[in-house]
């Protein structure tokens, strides 16, 4: 039996002076996805630049988190609509 699930992938990069400091990735799964758990990751790609610009990178991470939350809300609203139609 085939089981499928949909997910939304979101990625971002924190940049300082045109240099990448960190990358952000998130996956958001449909509410009924079997075993799907939303996740968010940050990878520091330049430790020295990160140490010198923590406030900037952390602000970028907060902005990224807000985008992820918005996407989660959209997925939940869509699932609620489908549930009320069926």
N, CA, C and O of each residue as an XYZ file, in Angstrom:
344
protein
N       0.846     -1.176      0.000
C       0.000      0.000      0.000
C       0.893      1.242      0.000
O       1.820      1.356      0.802
N       0.606      2.139     -0.885
C       1.349      3.388     -0.979
C       0.779      4.412     -0.010
O      -0.427      4.656      0.021
N       1.650      4.995      0.766
C       1.266      6.106      1.632
C       2.124      7.288      1.227
O       3.337      7.159      1.057
N       1.505      8.415      1.076
C       2.250      9.609      0.696
C       1.991     10.725      1.696
O       1.023     10.692      2.456
N       2.861     11.693      1.678
C       2.659     12.881      2.493
C       3.254     14.063      1.757
O       4.147     13.913      0.923
N       2.751     15.223      2.075
C       3.257     16.464      1.504
C       3.989     17.231      2.589
O       3.637     17.173      3.768
N       5.007     17.946      2.165
C       5.685     18.831      3.106
C       6.075     20.100      2.378
O       6.188     20.136      1.153
N       6.277     21.132      3.164
C       6.775     22.405      2.653
C       8.194     22.541      3.175
O       8.437     22.405      4.374
N       9.130     22.810      2.275
C      10.518     23.043      2.670
C      10.808     24.536      2.548
O      10.492     25.161      1.536
N      11.402     25.087      3.574
C      11.768     26.500      3.583
C      13.253     26.580      3.912
O      13.736     25.890      4.809
N      13.968     27.421      3.187
C      15.387     27.591      3.487
C      15.738     29.077      3.477
O      15.073     29.883      2.826
N      16.776     29.415      4.196
C      17.224     30.799      4.253
C      18.709     30.852      4.577
O      19.300     29.870      5.027
N      19.289     32.001      4.343
C      20.710     32.212      4.634
C      20.879     33.527      5.367
O      20.267     34.531      5.002
N      21.698     33.524      6.391
C      22.050     34.750      7.097
C      23.358     35.251      6.495
O      24.372     34.553      6.489
N      23.303     36.488      5.988
C      24.448     37.058      5.289
C      24.961     38.299      6.026
O      24.171     39.091      6.539
N      26.268     38.460      6.073
C      26.914     39.660      6.612
C      27.969     40.073      5.591
O      28.873     39.301      5.270
N      27.842     41.298      5.087
C      28.789     41.796      4.083
C      28.956     40.815      2.923
O      30.077     40.515      2.514
N      27.837     40.319      2.395
C      27.824     39.369      1.274
C      28.509     38.045      1.574
O      28.852     37.307      0.650
N      28.713     37.732      2.852
C      29.289     36.448      3.244
C      28.241     35.663      4.018
O      27.568     36.202      4.896
N      28.113     34.399      3.686
C      27.154     33.544      4.383
C      27.692     33.186      5.765
O      28.820     32.715      5.909
N      26.860     33.421      6.774
C      27.238     33.128      8.150
C      26.547     31.850      8.634
O      27.143     31.037      9.342
N      25.284     31.690      8.241
C      24.509     30.537      8.694
C      23.439     30.218      7.664
O      23.037     31.070      6.872
N      22.990     28.970      7.693
C      21.865     28.563      6.861
C      20.752     28.053      7.770
O      21.005     27.494      8.837
N      19.531     28.255      7.328
C      18.355     27.803      8.063
C      17.522     26.919      7.133
O      17.353     27.234      5.955
N      17.013     25.830      7.660
C      16.153     24.931      6.895
C      15.005     24.479      7.776
O      15.172     24.269      8.977
N      13.835     24.331      7.166
C      12.673     23.836      7.900
C      11.836     22.970      6.973
O      11.782     23.200      5.765
N      11.191     21.978      7.553
C      10.222     21.155      6.844
C       8.946     21.147      7.661
O       8.956     20.919      8.871
N       7.852     21.399      6.971
C       6.543     21.424      7.612
C       5.688     20.376      6.922
O       5.527     20.402      5.702
N       5.148     19.468      7.691
C       4.383     18.356      7.147
C       2.896     18.564      7.353
O       2.474     19.248      8.286
N       2.096     17.958      6.461
C       0.643     17.988      6.632
C       0.293     17.348      7.970
O       1.019     16.495      8.479
N      -0.820     17.775      8.518
C      -1.240     17.287      9.837
C      -1.404     15.774      9.862
O      -1.150     15.142     10.887
N      -1.829     15.179      8.735
C      -2.076     13.741      8.726
C      -0.890     12.942      8.197
O      -1.023     11.746      7.936
N       0.262     13.579      8.035
C       1.439     12.880      7.516
C       1.890     11.825      8.520
O       2.089     12.109      9.701
N       2.043     10.631      8.032
C       2.442      9.526      8.895
C       3.873      9.720      9.372
O       4.815      9.638      8.583
N       4.030      9.975     10.652
C       5.359     10.111     11.219
C       6.042     11.440     10.926
O       7.185     11.647     11.333
N       5.367     12.336     10.231
C       5.990     13.611      9.877
C       6.022     14.558     11.056
O       4.980     14.894     11.618
N       7.193     14.982     11.428
C       7.349     15.956     12.498
C       8.048     17.178     11.932
O       9.112     17.062     11.322
N       7.455     18.349     12.131
C       8.072     19.581     11.658
C       9.447     19.729     12.297
O       9.658     19.338     13.445
N      10.381     20.301     11.534
C      11.711     20.523     12.089
C      12.317     21.796     11.537
O      12.011     22.225     10.424
N      13.185     22.389     12.342
C      13.903     23.607     11.983
C      15.367     23.386     12.358
O      15.678     22.917     13.453
N      16.262     23.735     11.427
C      17.700     23.572     11.671
C      18.439     24.858     11.346
O      18.049     25.603     10.447
N      19.513     25.111     12.090
C      20.435     26.193     11.783
C      21.825     25.598     11.741
O      22.221     24.858     12.642
N      22.569     25.924     10.689
C      23.949     25.482     10.568
C      24.823     26.727     10.450
O      24.638     27.544      9.548
N      25.764     26.860     11.361
C      26.708     27.979     11.304
C      27.787     27.597     10.301
O      28.462     26.580     10.461
N      27.944     28.415      9.271
C      28.898     28.104      8.211
C      30.206     28.880      8.347
O      31.203     28.536      7.712
N      30.203     29.924      9.171
C      31.429     30.696      9.410
C      31.445     31.104     10.880
O      30.852     32.114     11.258
N      32.125     30.313     11.701
C      32.097     30.498     13.156
C      32.636     31.870     13.570
O      32.047     32.525     14.430
N      33.738     32.311     12.976
C      34.311     33.608     13.356
C      33.349     34.747     13.031
O      33.157     35.654     13.842
N      32.753     34.701     11.859
C      31.801     35.738     11.461
C      30.547     35.678     12.335
O      29.967     36.710     12.672
N      30.135     34.463     12.697
C      28.988     34.305     13.601
C      29.301     34.927     14.965
O      28.502     35.693     15.503
N      30.456     34.594     15.514
C      30.830     35.123     16.829
C      30.859     36.651     16.836
O      30.516     37.278     17.838
N      31.267     37.242     15.722
C      31.346     38.703     15.624
C      29.997     39.356     15.317
O      29.852     40.571     15.454
N      28.996     38.546     14.898
C      27.703     39.093     14.463
C      26.517     38.301     15.007
O      25.512     38.129     14.317
N      26.633     37.823     16.238
C      25.575     36.983     16.812
C      24.207     37.658     16.796
O      23.205     37.018     16.477
N      24.159     38.922     17.133
C      22.863     39.617     17.192
C      22.190     39.619     15.827
O      20.982     39.401     15.733
N      22.953     39.861     14.774
C      22.400     39.881     13.418
C      21.889     38.506     13.011
O      20.786     38.379     12.480
N      22.694     37.478     13.263
C      22.306     36.117     12.884
C      21.094     35.663     13.691
O      20.191     35.025     13.150
N      21.068     35.984     14.965
C      19.931     35.595     15.797
C      18.657     36.315     15.370
O      17.571     35.742     15.455
N      18.767     37.548     14.918
C      17.604     38.276     14.375
C      17.120     37.586     13.103
O      15.917     37.409     12.907
N      18.058     37.199     12.241
C      17.686     36.469     11.025
C      16.979     35.164     11.377
O      16.005     34.790     10.723
N      17.463     34.470     12.406
C      16.831     33.225     12.832
C      15.412     33.482     13.333
O      14.507     32.700     13.045
N      15.208     34.566     14.078
C      13.859     34.912     14.541
C      12.934     35.219     13.358
O      11.774     34.808     13.345
N      13.461     35.947     12.365
C      12.665     36.243     11.179
C      12.313     34.956     10.432
O      11.192     34.796      9.951
N      13.272     34.048     10.339
C      13.029     32.762      9.685
C      11.966     31.979     10.451
O      11.061     31.400      9.851
N      12.080     31.964     11.776
C      11.105     31.258     12.615
C       9.698     31.803     12.375
O       8.741     31.030     12.321
N       9.560     33.109     12.233
C       8.249     33.711     11.963
C       7.675     33.218     10.639
O       6.477     32.955     10.538
N       8.526     33.092      9.626
C       8.074     32.571      8.329
C       7.623     31.116      8.458
O       6.632     30.712      7.850
N       8.345     30.344      9.243
C       7.978     28.943      9.458
C       6.630     28.862     10.176
O       5.773     28.062      9.800
N       6.442     29.686     11.203
C       5.169     29.671     11.915
C       4.013     30.041     10.991
O       2.939     29.446     11.075
N       4.222     31.009     10.118
C       3.175     31.389      9.160
C       2.833     30.219      8.249
O       1.662     29.959      7.972
N       3.858     29.517      7.787
C       3.622     28.358      6.924
C       2.899     27.250      7.690
O       2.019     26.590      7.136
N       3.259     27.041      8.952
C       2.559     26.047      9.769
C       1.085     26.410      9.910
O       0.217     25.542      9.815
N       0.803     27.679     10.136
C      -0.583     28.134     10.269
C      -1.358     27.899      8.982
O      -2.524     27.507      9.027
N      -0.726     28.134      7.827
C      -1.378     27.897      6.541
C      -1.693     26.414      6.345
O      -2.771     26.056      5.872
N      -0.744     25.559      6.712
C      -0.960     24.116      6.589
C      -2.111     23.676      7.484
O      -2.958     22.886      7.066
N      -2.147     24.184      8.711
C      -3.228     23.817      9.626
C      -4.571     24.326      9.133
O      -5.567     23.609      9.223
N      -4.623     25.553      8.611
C      -5.878     26.110      8.099
C      -6.375     25.283      6.921
O      -7.574     25.032      6.795
N      -5.464     24.864      6.069
C      -5.838     24.040      4.919
C      -6.385     22.694      5.378
O      -7.374     22.202      4.833
N      -5.739     22.096      6.383
C      -6.212     20.811      6.919
C      -7.591     20.978      7.545
O      -8.452     20.114      7.378
N      -7.811     22.064      8.257
C      -9.119     22.325      8.873
C     -10.200     22.495      7.811
O     -11.317     22.006      7.981
N      -9.876     23.185      6.712
C     -10.839     23.347      5.612
C     -11.211     22.011      5.006
O     -12.388     21.733      4.771
N     -10.216     21.187      4.754
C     -10.467     19.858      4.173
C     -11.311     19.011      5.097
O     -12.194     18.285      4.640
N     -11.055     19.093      6.392
C     -11.811     18.308      7.360
C     -13.267     18.748      7.421
O     -14.161     17.915      7.574
N     -13.513     20.057      7.302
C     -14.892     20.540      7.377
C     -15.658     20.252      6.082
O     -16.886     20.175      6.095
N     -14.936     20.092      4.960
C     -15.602     19.777      3.693
C     -15.976     18.304      3.612
O     -16.970     17.940      2.983
N     -15.173     17.458      4.254
C     -15.380     16.019      4.115
C     -16.190     15.503      5.204
O     -16.468     14.305      5.252
